[in-house]
């Protein structure tokens, strides 16, 4: 899937949380949103905020479809891991 095809696919499936999204579709979308966000941020803070709001739903949708492609639930987008209690010690604990 090319860059352009990915963008068209994500906008055509604006709020489609079912189905699957291959890696290229997801990562081209991420690149597109990062580039456009940076460009709109240079032009205007308001424009950047409006763009971010406009792509929120399709970004969540392509993320859910990407998780489906990896055989995971789209609900993992809610970052359920962040509400779990920490585990001590773990591999990221301070050595001291």
MMTF fields as JSON, N, C-alpha, C and O atoms, coordinates in Angstrom:
{
  "mmtfVersion": "1.0.0",
  "mmtfProducer": "UNKNOWN",
  "numBonds": 383,
  "numAtoms": 384,
  "numGroups": 96,
  "numChains": 1,
  "numModels": 1,
  "chainsPerModel": [1],
  "groupsPerChain": [96],
  "chainIdList": ["A"],
  "bondAtomList": [4, 2, 8, 6, 12, 10, 16, 14, 20, 18, 24, 22, 28, 26, 32, 30, 36, 34, 40, 38, 44, 42, 48, 46, 52, 50, 56, 54, 60, 58, 64, 62, 68, 66, 72, 70, 76, 74, 80, 78, 84, 82, 88, 86, 92, 90, 96, 94, 100, 98, 104, 102, 108, 106, 112, 110, 116, 114, 120, 118, 124, 122, 128, 126, 132, 130, 136, 134, 140, 138, 144, 142, 148, 146, 152, 150, 156, 154, 160, 158, 164, 162, 168, 166, 172, 170, 176, 174, 180, 178, 184, 182, 188, 186, 192, 190, 196, 194, 200, 198, 204, 202, 208, 206, 212, 210, 216, 214, 220, 218, 224, 222, 228, 226, 232, 230, 236, 234, 240, 238, 244, 242, 248, 246, 252, 250, 256, 254, 260, 258, 264, 262, 268, 266, 272, 270, 276, 274, 280, 278, 284, 282, 288, 286, 292, 290, 296, 294, 300, 298, 304, 302, 308, 306, 312, 310, 316, 314, 320, 318, 324, 322, 328, 326, 332, 330, 336, 334, 340, 338, 344, 342, 348, 346, 352, 350, 356, 354, 360, 358, 364, 362, 368, 366, 372, 370, 376, 374, 380, 378],
  "bondOrderList": [1, 1, 1, 1, 1, 1, 1, 1, 1, 1, 1, 1, 1, 1, 1, 1, 1, 1, 1, 1, 1, 1, 1, 1, 1, 1, 1, 1, 1, 1, 1, 1, 1, 1, 1, 1, 1, 1, 1, 1, 1, 1, 1, 1, 1, 1, 1, 1, 1, 1, 1, 1, 1, 1, 1, 1, 1, 1, 1, 1, 1, 1, 1, 1, 1, 1, 1, 1, 1, 1, 1, 1, 1, 1, 1, 1, 1, 1, 1, 1, 1, 1, 1, 1, 1, 1, 1, 1, 1, 1, 1, 1, 1, 1, 1],
  "groupList": [{"groupName": "UNK", "atomNameList": ["N", "CA", "C", "O"], "elementList": ["N", "C", "C", "O"], "formalChargeList": [0, 0, 0, 0], "bondAtomList": [1, 0, 2, 1, 3, 2], "bondOrderList": [1, 1, 2], "singleLetterCode": "X", "chemCompType": "L-PEPTIDE LINKING"}],
  "groupTypeList": [0, 0, 0, 0, 0, 0, 0, 0, 0, 0, 0, 0, 0, 0, 0, 0, 0, 0, 0, 0, 0, 0, 0, 0, 0, 0, 0, 0, 0, 0, 0, 0, 0, 0, 0, 0, 0, 0, 0, 0, 0, 0, 0, 0, 0, 0, 0, 0, 0, 0, 0, 0, 0, 0, 0, 0, 0, 0, 0, 0, 0, 0, 0, 0, 0, 0, 0, 0, 0, 0, 0, 0, 0, 0, 0, 0, 0, 0, 0, 0, 0, 0, 0, 0, 0, 0, 0, 0, 0, 0, 0, 0, 0, 0, 0, 0],
  "groupIdList": [1, 2, 3, 4, 5, 6, 7, 8, 9, 10, 11, 12, 13, 14, 15, 16, 17, 18, 19, 20, 21, 22, 23, 24, 25, 26, 27, 28, 29, 30, 31, 32, 33, 34, 35, 36, 37, 38, 39, 40, 41, 42, 43, 44, 45, 46, 47, 48, 49, 50, 51, 52, 53, 54, 55, 56, 57, 58, 59, 60, 61, 62, 63, 64, 65, 66, 67, 68, 69, 70, 71, 72, 73, 74, 75, 76, 77, 78, 79, 80, 81, 82, 83, 84, 85, 86, 87, 88, 89, 90, 91, 92, 93, 94, 95, 96],
  "secStructList": [7, 7, 2, 2, 2, 2, 2, 2, 2, 2, 2, 2, 6, 6, 6, 7, 7, 1, 1, 7, 7, 7, 2, 2, 2, 2, 2, 2, 2, 2, 2, 2, 2, 2, 2, 2, 2, 2, 2, 2, 2, 2, 2, 7, 2, 2, 2, 2, 2, 2, 2, 2, 2, 2, 2, 2, 2, 2, 2, 2, 2, 2, 2, 2, 2, 2, 2, 2, 2, 6, 6, 7, 7, 4, 4, 4, 4, 4, 7, 4, 4, 4, 4, 1, 7, 7, 7, 1, 1, 7, 6, 6, 1, 7, 7, 7],
  "xCoordList": [0.854, 0.0, 0.898, 1.857, 0.573, 1.381, 0.915, -0.104, 1.695, 1.355, -0.043, -0.877, -0.294, -1.586, -2.744, -3.808, -2.537, -3.587, -3.934, -5.098, -2.931, -3.154, -3.993, -4.901, -3.682, -4.425, -5.871, -6.794, -6.065, -7.424, -8.176, -9.346, -7.516, -8.157, -8.578, -9.68, -7.71, -8.029, -9.171, -10.03, -9.182, -10.285, -11.583, -12.668, -11.485, -12.703, -13.288, -14.483, -12.455, -12.92, -12.857, -12.365, -13.351, -13.207, -13.497, -12.738, -14.588, -14.969, -15.216, -16.037, -14.512, -14.673, -13.7, -12.493, -14.245, -13.418, -13.358, -12.707, -14.038, -14.004, -13.08, -12.79, -12.627, -11.714, -10.269, -9.966, -9.384, -7.958, -7.233, -7.689, -6.1, -5.219, -3.804, -3.272, -3.215, -1.848, -0.864, -1.214, 0.351, 1.372, 1.557, 1.61, 1.657, 1.865, 0.734, 0.982, -0.508, -1.632, -1.5, -1.664, -1.207, -1.094, 0.079, -0.089, 1.265, 2.451, 2.479, 2.999, 1.927, 1.807, 0.861, 1.094, -0.205, -1.142, -0.44, -0.626, 0.355, 1.096, 2.031, 2.104, 2.74, 3.635, 2.85, 3.255, 1.745, 0.898, 0.443, 0.556, -0.068, -0.572, 0.55, 0.353, 1.722, 2.854, 3.294, 3.528, 3.405, 3.827, 2.824, 3.2, 1.555, 0.531, 0.393, 0.18, 0.511, 0.46, 1.597, 1.395, 2.787, 3.932, 3.716, 3.987, 3.234, 3.018, 1.925, 2.081, 0.829, -0.249, 0.165, -0.285, 1.021, 1.523, 2.365, 2.358, 3.092, 3.905, 3.006, 3.295, 1.916, 0.997, 0.161, 0.09, -0.473, -1.388, -1.664, -1.869, -1.665, -2.001, -3.443, -3.749, -4.314, -5.731, -5.93, -6.68, -5.259, -5.357, -4.837, -5.423, -3.755, -3.19, -4.167, -4.339, -4.799, -5.781, -6.982, -7.486, -7.44, -8.567, -8.206, -9.016, -6.996, -6.547, -6.482, -6.934, -5.926, -5.83, -7.204, -7.394, -8.147, -9.516, -10.141, -10.858, -9.872, -10.445, -9.912, -10.631, -8.667, -8.084, -8.152, -7.657, -8.753, -8.825, -9.559, -9.032, -10.754, -11.55, -10.911, -10.832, -10.453, -9.808, -8.5, -8.127, -7.81, -6.586, -6.898, -6.203, -7.934, -8.359, -8.843, -8.561, -9.574, -10.113, -8.998, -9.022, -8.018, -6.93, -6.085, -5.544, -5.963, -5.247, -5.954, -5.311, -7.264, -8.043, -7.938, -7.778, -8.027, -7.905, -6.507, -6.359, -5.489, -4.12, -3.986, -3.364, -4.567, -4.542, -5.278, -4.849, -6.383, -7.103, -6.207, -6.263, -5.384, -4.494, -3.449, -2.939, -3.133, -2.178, -2.894, -2.299, -4.187, -5.028, -5.204, -5.227, -5.328, -5.599, -6.875, -7.288, -7.484, -8.702, -8.389, -7.355, -9.278, -9.133, -9.233, -8.815, -9.783, -9.902, -8.541, -8.439, -7.497, -6.16, -5.738, -4.796, -6.428, -6.138, -6.403, -5.855, -7.231, -7.533, -6.379, -6.461, -5.317, -4.094, -4.382, -4.025, -5.039, -5.39, -4.168, -4.273, -3.017, -1.81, -1.449, -0.801, -1.853, -1.491, -2.204, -1.751, -3.311, -4.041, -3.661, -4.145, -2.791, -2.358, -1.359, -0.603, -1.379, -0.424, 0.973, 1.149, 1.958, 3.335, 3.852, 3.338, 4.869, 5.475, 6.906, 7.679, 7.25, 8.604, 9.191, 8.471, 10.421, 11.279, 10.91, 10.24, 11.353, 11.184, 12.439, 13.369, 12.454, 13.673, 14.012, 15.111, 13.096, 13.35, 13.636, 13.806, 13.692, 13.958, 15.356, 16.257, 15.525, 16.855, 17.8, 17.421, 19.03, 20.034, 20.481, 21.017, 20.258, 20.763, 19.851, 20.144],
  "yCoordList": [-1.173, 0.0, 1.234, 1.321, 2.174, 3.393, 4.44, 4.282, 5.508, 6.62, 7.155, 7.28, 7.465, 8.026, 7.075, 7.482, 5.807, 4.811, 4.69, 4.512, 4.788, 4.695, 5.858, 5.672, 7.046, 8.226, 8.132, 8.397, 7.756, 7.599, 6.525, 6.709, 5.409, 4.322, 4.781, 4.473, 5.509, 5.956, 6.968, 6.927, 7.868, 8.829, 8.176, 8.58, 7.177, 6.518, 5.612, 5.316, 5.182, 4.389, 5.264, 4.833, 6.473, 7.518, 7.011, 7.285, 6.278, 5.797, 4.292, 3.793, 3.571, 2.121, 1.442, 1.404, 0.914, 0.258, -1.252, -1.966, -1.735, -3.169, -3.41, -2.498, -4.638, -4.966, -4.883, -4.862, -4.837, -4.872, -3.785, -3.337, -3.366, -2.416, -2.987, -3.279, -3.137, -3.651, -2.587, -1.414, -3.014, -2.083, -0.86, 0.255, -1.028, 0.178, 1.199, 2.403, 0.71, 1.642, 2.441, 3.661, 1.754, 2.425, 3.411, 4.567, 2.949, 3.793, 4.942, 6.012, 4.746, 5.881, 6.916, 8.116, 6.469, 7.391, 8.176, 9.386, 7.488, 8.154, 9.217, 10.334, 8.863, 9.829, 11.024, 12.169, 10.773, 11.845, 12.79, 14.009, 12.227, 13.085, 13.883, 15.037, 13.274, 13.995, 15.155, 16.263, 14.89, 15.952, 17.088, 18.259, 16.746, 17.785, 18.535, 19.747, 17.838, 18.512, 19.514, 20.628, 19.112, 20.024, 21.229, 22.363, 20.989, 22.082, 23.034, 24.252, 22.487, 23.363, 24.099, 25.217, 23.472, 24.132, 25.345, 26.322, 25.29, 26.428, 27.569, 28.743, 27.2, 28.215, 28.849, 30.073, 28.007, 28.541, 27.484, 26.311, 27.909, 27.014, 26.538, 25.375, 27.443, 27.099, 26.073, 25.11, 26.283, 25.345, 23.969, 22.949, 23.939, 22.685, 21.971, 20.755, 22.717, 22.134, 21.58, 20.506, 22.306, 21.838, 20.576, 19.655, 20.531, 19.33, 18.147, 17.05, 18.372, 17.294, 16.763, 15.556, 17.661, 17.256, 16.484, 15.508, 16.921, 16.274, 14.862, 14.004, 14.605, 13.281, 12.369, 11.243, 12.836, 12.016, 10.697, 9.624, 10.774, 9.571, 8.622, 7.424, 9.105, 8.155, 7.582, 6.462, 8.322, 7.798, 6.671, 5.655, 6.853, 5.787, 4.573, 3.432, 4.829, 3.732, 2.926, 1.696, 3.596, 2.844, 2.141, 1.067, 2.719, 2.046, 0.771, -0.254, 0.834, -0.359, -1.418, -2.602, -0.996, -1.95, -2.571, -3.748, -1.783, -2.309, -3.361, -4.402, -3.092, -4.072, -5.346, -6.449, -5.196, -6.374, -7.209, -8.438, -6.557, -7.269, -8.075, -9.075, -7.643, -8.364, -9.292, -9.785, -9.525, -10.42, -9.929, -10.717, -8.62, -8.026, -7.216, -6.793, -7.008, -6.215, -4.734, -4.241, -4.041, -2.597, -1.839, -0.684, -2.482, -1.829, -1.539, -0.709, -2.21, -1.929, -0.493, 0.011, 0.168, 1.586, 2.448, 3.542, 1.959, 2.714, 2.645, 3.188, 1.979, 1.886, 1.352, 1.949, 0.209, -0.411, -0.705, -0.801, -0.848, -1.13, 0.035, -0.167, 1.234, 2.4, 2.436, 3.121, 1.713, 1.745, 0.594, 0.5, -0.28, -1.398, -0.931, 0.017, -1.628, -1.332, -1.733, -2.728, -0.963, -1.254, -2.515, -2.946, -3.1, -4.319, -4.01, -3.467, -4.357, -4.139, -5.449, -6.248, -5.714, -5.036, -5.485, -6.499, -4.725, -5.107, -4.723, -4.14, -5.051, -4.833, -3.373, -3.06, -2.463, -1.034, -0.336, 0.882, -1.1, -0.531, 0.055, -0.387, 1.064, 1.651, 0.616, -0.206, 0.661, -0.315, -0.054, -0.944, 1.175, 1.557, 1.244, 1.51],
  "zCoordList": [0.0, 0.0, 0.0, 0.766, -0.864, -0.978, 0.028, 0.7, 0.107, 0.994, 0.682, 1.578, -0.575, -0.97, -0.742, -0.274, -1.072, -0.857, 0.623, 0.982, 1.466, 2.908, 3.423, 4.233, 2.949, 3.398, 2.935, 3.705, 1.678, 1.146, 1.927, 2.26, 2.222, 2.967, 4.359, 4.811, 5.031, 6.391, 6.402, 7.283, 5.433, 5.384, 4.903, 5.323, 4.032, 3.566, 4.655, 4.644, 5.577, 6.728, 7.982, 9.025, 7.873, 8.888, 10.302, 11.231, 10.459, 11.788, 11.78, 12.55, 10.917, 10.822, 11.778, 11.54, 12.851, 13.851, 13.637, 14.399, 12.6, 12.3, 11.115, 10.34, 10.988, 9.907, 10.36, 11.553, 9.365, 9.65, 8.882, 7.83, 9.421, 8.734, 8.781, 9.852, 7.619, 7.544, 8.044, 8.181, 8.308, 8.806, 7.919, 8.435, 6.59, 5.767, 5.906, 5.973, 5.947, 6.09, 7.379, 7.382, 8.461, 9.754, 9.791, 10.179, 9.386, 9.522, 8.525, 8.841, 7.323, 6.406, 6.987, 6.843, 7.642, 8.283, 9.397, 9.524, 10.189, 11.269, 10.69, 11.203, 9.626, 8.982, 8.444, 8.645, 7.772, 7.245, 8.351, 8.22, 9.436, 10.514, 11.168, 11.546, 11.301, 11.896, 11.008, 11.49, 9.711, 8.778, 8.702, 8.751, 8.583, 8.48, 9.799, 9.8, 10.908, 12.212, 12.359, 12.842, 11.941, 12.013, 11.102, 11.496, 9.9, 8.947, 9.428, 9.342, 9.93, 10.408, 11.677, 11.924, 12.48, 13.681, 13.367, 14.115, 12.263, 11.83, 11.365, 11.594, 10.71, 10.164, 11.264, 11.374, 12.079, 13.088, 14.154, 13.842, 15.4, 16.494, 16.383, 16.646, 15.995, 15.856, 14.745, 14.907, 13.623, 12.505, 12.912, 12.548, 13.653, 14.13, 15.063, 14.973, 15.946, 16.863, 16.1, 16.429, 15.088, 14.28, 13.506, 13.404, 12.962, 12.254, 13.216, 12.89, 14.384, 15.375, 15.755, 15.909, 15.902, 16.221, 15.067, 15.284, 13.842, 12.658, 12.451, 11.938, 12.839, 12.602, 13.825, 13.782, 14.905, 16.11, 15.849, 16.143, 15.308, 15.081, 14.062, 14.334, 12.902, 11.986, 12.54, 12.192, 13.383, 13.989, 14.964, 14.992, 15.756, 16.661, 15.874, 16.24, 14.789, 13.975, 13.32, 13.371, 12.705, 12.066, 13.118, 12.854, 14.289, 15.374, 15.81, 16.036, 15.927, 16.295, 15.199, 15.493, 13.943, 12.843, 12.803, 12.477, 13.134, 13.174, 14.274, 14.067, 15.439, 16.524, 16.119, 16.458, 15.396, 14.91, 14.007, 14.046, 13.194, 12.291, 13.058, 12.553, 14.268, 15.112, 16.086, 17.044, 15.828, 16.637, 18.076, 19.022, 18.211, 19.517, 19.434, 18.354, 20.561, 20.62, 20.413, 20.865, 19.736, 19.561, 20.871, 20.962, 21.879, 23.187, 23.808, 24.711, 23.335, 23.854, 23.563, 24.173, 22.636, 22.377, 23.598, 23.729, 24.476, 25.694, 26.688, 27.791, 26.288, 27.104, 28.499, 29.515, 28.501, 29.776, 30.635, 31.857, 30.001, 30.779, 31.694, 32.721, 31.339, 32.148, 33.491, 34.408, 33.625, 34.891, 35.809, 36.936, 35.319, 36.146, 37.189, 36.98, 38.318, 39.38, 38.939, 38.236, 39.35, 38.99, 39.65, 40.682, 39.049, 39.59, 39.989, 39.2, 41.21, 41.718, 42.165, 42.764, 41.918, 40.95, 39.539, 39.343, 38.594, 37.193, 36.425, 36.982, 35.156, 34.371, 34.164, 33.705, 34.49, 34.31, 35.639, 35.675, 36.728, 38.042, 38.094, 37.382, 38.955, 39.143, 39.704, 40.538, 39.241, 39.688, 41.117, 41.779, 41.595, 42.909, 43.969, 45.135]
}
